Amino acid sequence: MKPSPVGDLRHAAAHVDSPLRTIISSWKRTSKSFALEVVVPAGATATVHVPARRERPSSA
């Protein structure tokens, strides 16, 4: 799972049926927060990438 909140996109959701049950991913972005929900069935594994703001160089 690797959400890509770009531009004016504020939320997205998707699901896929797997042999072990449904896998779900959704996220919502506001000006102050980012919420990510991932549901992975028992017996399955997932790699989740959490987006982060890029650090700005500090001025000396």
C-alpha positions as CSV (number, residue, x, y, z in Angstrom):
1,M,0.0,0.0,0.0
2,K,1.4,3.3,-1.0
3,P,-1.0,6.2,-1.0
4,S,-0.2,9.2,-3.2
5,P,-2.0,12.3,-2.1
6,V,-1.3,14.7,-4.9
7,G,-2.7,18.0,-6.0
8,D,-6.2,18.7,-4.8
9,L,-7.0,15.1,-4.1
10,R,-8.4,14.9,-0.6
11,H,-9.4,11.2,-0.2
12,A,-9.3,7.8,-1.9
13,A,-10.5,4.3,-1.2
14,A,-10.0,0.9,-2.8
15,H,-10.6,-2.7,-2.1
16,V,-9.6,-6.0,-3.7
17,D,-10.9,-9.5,-3.0
18,S,-8.1,-12.0,-2.2
19,P,-8.2,-15.7,-1.5
20,L,-8.0,-14.8,2.2
21,R,-10.8,-12.1,2.2
22,T,-11.1,-8.5,1.2
23,I,-8.1,-6.1,1.5
24,I,-9.1,-2.5,2.0
25,S,-7.1,0.8,1.9
26,S,-8.4,4.3,2.3
27,W,-7.0,7.6,3.2
28,K,-8.3,11.2,3.9
29,R,-6.3,14.4,3.9
30,T,-7.1,17.7,5.5
31,S,-5.0,20.8,5.8
32,K,-3.9,19.6,9.3
33,S,-3.9,15.8,9.2
34,F,-3.6,12.6,7.2
35,A,-5.6,9.5,8.1
36,L,-4.8,6.1,6.6
37,E,-6.8,3.0,7.2
38,V,-5.6,-0.4,5.9
39,V,-7.4,-3.7,6.5
40,V,-5.4,-6.9,5.8
41,P,-7.0,-10.3,6.5
42,A,-5.4,-12.7,8.9
43,G,-2.8,-14.8,7.3
44,A,-1.9,-12.1,4.7
45,T,1.0,-9.6,4.9
46,A,1.3,-6.1,3.6
47,T,3.9,-3.4,3.3
48,V,2.5,0.1,4.1
49,H,4.2,3.3,3.0
50,V,3.1,6.3,5.0
51,P,3.6,9.6,3.1
52,A,5.5,12.4,4.9
53,R,6.0,16.0,4.2
54,R,9.4,16.9,2.8
55,E,11.6,18.6,5.3
56,R,12.6,22.1,4.3
57,P,16.2,23.0,4.8
58,S,16.6,25.3,7.8
59,S,18.1,28.7,7.3
60,A,21.3,29.4,9.3
